[in-house]
Amino acid sequence: MVPAPINQKFGETRLGGKDLRSLILIEATKLVAKLDEKERNSLPMLRQVDFIDVVLHEELDNDMRKCKEEFKEFERHDVNYQKDFKHISQKIKKLEDKLEKDSSKIEALMKKGEESTDLIPKLEDNILKLQKLLLDEEKILDEITKSSKVENLMVNIAFTIVLVIQDH
């Protein structure tokens, strides 16, 4: 439904034009105002003007009822729109909060990534040092293993000699 224009004047229809009854009433009122009281009471036209006035009053009452119904409908829509607006505003707020949290997480991850990138050359240098240390330790282990084999062999030989001597 299209609501009536707010600036509607007396005697104008909702579409902005003057209706015939309003024009007749206006003209009749002008004529009656020019007549004196006796002439006014004796005119059958005055009764017609009164009839038209009653009809116009009924039409205005009907228009007023329609406007009230339209206004109630408008208020119902307005309440729904306000609820929708509140719901959407809450959603936006939640999304903004989530965006803020996610942004701080992203910033923290970016910082860790930068720190990791800075740490890579240091770790690569460390790898070379540790590989050299590993080689040195493996050489020492080989020497210890060889010396323990020799010592183990010597112990076995000594044990064998002791056993042979005991048997004789």
C-alpha positions in Angstrom: 0.0 0.0 0.0 1.2 3.5 -0.8 0.8 5.8 2.3 -1.0 9.1 1.9 1.1 12.2 1.4 1.7 13.9 4.7 1.0 17.4 3.3 -2.6 16.5 2.3 -4.9 19.5 2.6 -8.6 19.6 3.2 -10.6 18.9 0.1 -7.8 17.1 -1.7 -7.8 13.4 -2.4 -4.9 11.2 -1.5 -3.6 11.5 -5.0 -3.4 15.3 -4.6 -6.4 16.3 -6.7 -9.6 18.0 -5.4 -12.6 15.7 -5.4 -16.0 17.0 -6.7 -17.7 16.8 -3.3 -15.1 18.9 -1.7 -15.3 21.5 -4.4 -19.1 21.6 -4.1 -18.9 22.0 -0.3 -16.4 24.8 -0.6 -18.5 26.7 -3.2 -21.7 26.1 -1.2 -20.0 27.4 2.0 -19.0 30.5 0.2 -22.5 31.1 -1.1 -24.1 30.4 2.3 -21.7 32.9 4.0 -23.0 35.6 1.7 -26.7 35.0 2.6 -28.4 36.3 5.7 -29.9 33.9 8.3 -33.5 33.8 6.9 -32.2 33.0 3.4 -29.9 30.4 4.8 -32.7 28.5 6.7 -35.0 28.6 3.7 -32.7 27.2 1.2 -33.1 23.5 0.3 -29.5 23.7 -0.9 -28.3 24.1 2.7 -29.8 20.8 3.5 -27.9 19.3 0.6 -24.7 21.0 1.9 -25.3 19.5 5.3 -25.8 16.1 3.6 -22.6 16.6 1.7 -20.9 17.6 4.9 -22.0 14.4 6.6 -20.9 12.3 3.6 -17.5 14.0 3.6 -17.2 13.6 7.3 -17.9 9.8 6.9 -15.3 9.7 4.1 -12.8 11.5 6.3 -13.5 9.0 9.1 -13.0 6.1 6.7 -9.8 7.6 5.5 -8.7 8.1 9.1 -9.4 4.4 9.9 -7.4 3.4 6.8 -4.5 5.6 7.8 -4.6 4.2 11.3 -4.5 0.6 9.9 -1.7 1.6 7.6 0.2 3.1 10.5 -0.3 0.0 12.6 1.1 -2.0 9.7 4.0 0.4 9.3 4.7 0.1 13.1 4.7 -3.7 12.8 7.2 -3.5 9.9 9.2 -0.9 11.8 9.5 -3.3 14.8 10.6 -6.1 12.5 13.1 -3.9 10.8 14.5 -2.8 14.2 14.9 -6.4 15.3 16.6 -7.2 12.0 18.8 -4.2 12.3 19.8 -5.2 15.9 20.5 -8.8 14.9 22.6 -7.7 11.9 24.4 -5.1 14.1 25.2 -7.9 16.6 26.5 -10.1 13.8 28.7 -7.3 12.5 30.1 -6.7 15.9 30.9 -10.4 16.4 32.5 -10.5 12.9 34.5 -7.4 13.7 35.7 -9.0 17.0 36.6 -12.2 15.2 38.4 -10.2 12.5 40.4 -8.4 15.2 41.3 -11.7 16.9 42.3 -13.3 13.6 44.3 -10.2 12.6 46.3 -10.4 15.9 46.9 -14.2 15.3 48.0 -13.5 11.8 50.4 -10.8 13.0 51.8 -13.1 15.6 52.3 -15.8 13.0 53.9 -13.3 10.6 56.3 -12.3 13.4 57.2 -15.9 14.1 57.8 -16.4 10.4 60.1 -13.5 10.3 62.0 -14.7 13.4 62.2 -18.1 11.7 63.6 -16.6 8.6 66.2 -14.7 10.6 67.1 -17.9 12.5 67.7 -20.0 9.4 71.2 -18.6 8.5 72.3 -19.0 12.1 71.0 -22.6 12.2 72.7 -23.4 8.8 76.0 -22.1 10.3 75.4 -24.3 13.3 74.8 -27.3 11.1 78.3 -27.0 9.6 79.9 -26.7 13.0 77.9 -29.7 14.3 78.8 -31.8 11.3 82.5 -31.1 11.9 82.0 -31.9 15.6 80.2 -35.1 14.6 83.1 -36.2 12.4 85.6 -35.5 15.1 83.5 -37.4 17.6 83.1 -40.4 15.2 87.0 -40.4 14.8 87.3 -40.5 18.5 84.7 -43.3 18.8 86.6 -45.3 16.1 89.8 -44.9 18.0 88.1 -45.9 21.2 86.5 -48.9 19.5 89.8 -49.9 18.0 91.7 -49.5 21.3 89.0 -51.4 23.1 89.2 -54.2 20.6 93.0 -54.4 21.1 92.5 -54.3 24.9 89.8 -56.9 24.7 92.1 -59.0 22.5 94.9 -58.6 25.0 92.6 -59.5 27.9 91.4 -62.6 26.0 95.0 -63.6 25.3 96.0 -63.0 28.9 93.0 -65.0 30.1 93.9 -67.8 27.7 97.5 -67.8 28.9 96.3 -68.0 32.5 94.1 -70.9 31.7 96.9 -72.7 29.9 99.2 -72.1 32.8 96.7 -73.4 35.2 96.1 -76.5 33.2 99.9 -77.3 33.2 
